[in-house]
Amino acid sequence: MTLTYILIFTAIALFLGLVMRNRWRVYWLMGVSALAIFLLQPALPIRSLDFWLSTLTLLLTVLGWLLTTSSGKLRERGNLVALAILTGIVLCANLTRYLGLEWTLSATLPPKIETLLAFLVVVALVLGAVAYFKRLSLKFLLTAGILLLIGIFLLLKVPSLAIATSGLIRLAAGRLGVNAAATDLRWLGFSYIAFRLLHTIRDRQSGRLPEVTLPEYVTYVIFFPALTAGPIDRIERFIQDLHRPIALSSEDLTLAGKRLVVGLFKKFVLADSLALIALNSVNALQTRTAGWMWLLLYAYTFQILFDFSGYTDIAIGIGGFLGFRLPENFAAPYLKPNLTQFWNSWHMTLTQWFRAYFFNPVTRALRSGKRRWPIAAVIFVTQLGTMLLIGFWHGVTWNFILWGLWHGIGLFLQNRWSEFIRPRLAGVENRKWGKLSLTVLSNMLTFQYVALGWVWFALPDVAMSVHVFFKLFGLT
Amino acid sequence: MTWRFLRNVLLKGSVLFLACDLLFAAWHPAGLGKVSAYNHLFPGRLRFPFGENPTQAYNLSLFDLDAMFASHVIAAAPKPADEYRVILIGDSSVWGTLLKPEETLAGLLNAASITACDGRQIRVYNLGYPTISLTKDLMILTEAMRYQPDLVVWPLTLEAFPTDKQLSSPLVSHNSGRVRDLIRAYNLPFDVNDPALWTPSFWDKTIIGQRRDLADLARLQLYGVLWAATGVDQVYPADYPRAQIDFAADDVSFHDQQPPSLDEAKLAFAVIAAGVRLAGETPVLIVNEPMLVSTGKNSDVRYNFFYPRWAYDHYRQMMSEQSQRSGWSYLDLWDVLPESEFTNSAIHMTPAGEAIFAAQLAGVIQERTCSK
């Protein structure tokens, strides 16, 4: 998100937070968020694809609601109004094509209106079919919804699948398939949107999902402050904020403003400055000495923190202007004494998501089954599995897999080491200086391990990462 | 926290920012560029900062001459007693477009490790800058004289002479104060009120007006890390369009001049005279730099992209006469390189071409050190 968009959204948030406090608030939030999807989706090499991806985001969201809500809810007035607003926004976004290239809401020229109308007819049929079949087999449809989202996720994140998909889309658009690239399918915020949708579908399966209206659901999934970089809120918490009567005090505004300014500083001053010198695929091969390589790696280590946590601060700040208290995503992660605590304070909402939907259920299953696994094996499997999935969430490449393994193995080793060493260090921990020394040493080791892990994350291939490791330790 | 408190914070913050902004504009800290991390935290650059692709070249173009010098290795320390200091001024052929620092003229001359007659080590500094204007060279020379050169070597080419392009180099036009001083001091044939010389308004001098320059200054310091880490200060593409060697038969003009002869009044010989005067006791060696002599289509009409034959031949004749008249040390090396030793321009040399040029110059420079 550029600084200009952030300022525009801040102004909108302030207006909505201070003025729009009536029952239409949720519709305004939904409308602005829907518009933001079209506005923020970057231009793609395939003509009109940016428009189609934005439209698909809205369609998937509506489908998600339809799957997770009780039967017959679509006919309620408020939900029909929301559906009409969303359809209107898609149509308006499309009609901007007739105002000329400079005035289109989407980054490139939207498709012709007749194409969109035909698509909307198909959408209406799909929604109707889902609403009908839901009564017959909800379980099947919920599972199908999960598989659909995971399928799209794989299409976007597995480079070979992304290239093949792009090739097919290019061919369908009458262009050469050979020019297809994985970057053709940069779908704004899909990773976050998909995980919010999966969360609601899973909670619907387990019967924990609260009943929400369509505008509430859409606002939750595509809430514009958190669209591009999270955090991944939980719907029951989000809805509480949405239902709470909004009464912004000067203190709320000050806190939100402070958070926004801190976020802007982190992102646009610290992170963007560090980005100039951070480790990347070009300078990784040019750097001549180990010392400079460490410096570049540390620059990357702090750049990724300030970039990501800066965006979170911005989201929390803008959310604050709207009366929302979005969850925290970072809590001084580089000042933690072990990897477990690091992962409890790094991208916290994503970690919590995986803990809720993978780690905890798998741990329960392994420990409560007929053949109970040994505790060490359970920890190994669950932690390694969780970290591999978090790696996949960023992209299905060898480097993300290795990054996941790096942390999974690290967490396991740290867990076992802690079990082993804790009773033996009891005497040292009771002494003031002993405890302080241990804390400092643990912090430094954890930071170093995390920083080295970024070598996998920052670079595109394994050979380059190995080269950097060799250089870091003076082996080349 | 009350609404009144919030209002006061916003008001005070705005007033404070405005005050700082106005103070900055009034004070206008021109010497800000002298504060540099180069030569302190990072080694100085071997040539001036210049680049259009900063993220890959770890280098960028800026207009702050102080910052350019402060980032250069010449500013690293006072001149050592055992150093015979040679500075090279000039255009992109001196700066070294498409050449690594060690492949430039300065790099090769330093690698040759030549000594002066009095036993001092000859150390050559690359103060070239990739725009073609004698006035730009003169402006750089003015600053460079602070670093006590023992010899100034000034490779130049006809393209740097037309008076109508002297002030259009961005580095020149954004240093209007310095250039006006030079015009007045040396009575140069340019108008001090020429619209090409950009004069900042009061608002241009505020922090907001200067934001681009301040950001460039900060970025230059940051790129020092990558300069130190990699030694890279330019992008070296694997392939590039080669210098043009085929020309149209009727393409005979040089700027707005037509055959058969150049109008001397439209060429900035006065700037060279000013440079020699400015250098004072320090000898100046003027070099007509090598250029591509085409053997392609219609090469009987043009030598290369820049020059029709009639214009360049007349220029060489004028340079030779002017040098004799004015007592300039002048070396004409225009055709020492074959066509194959040029890269993407008629004056950009290959490493091998640069080595031939350096070998020619090395002897002359060494000779100069004995003739004092």
Interface residues (C-beta under 8 A of the other chain):
Chain A: S249 S250 E251 L253 T254 S273 L276 I277 V282 N283 Q286 T287 R288 T289 W292 M293 L295 L296 A299
Chain B: M1 T2 W3 F5 L6 V9 P54 T55 Q56 Y58 A218 R219 L222 Y223 V225 L226 A228 A229 T230 G231 V232
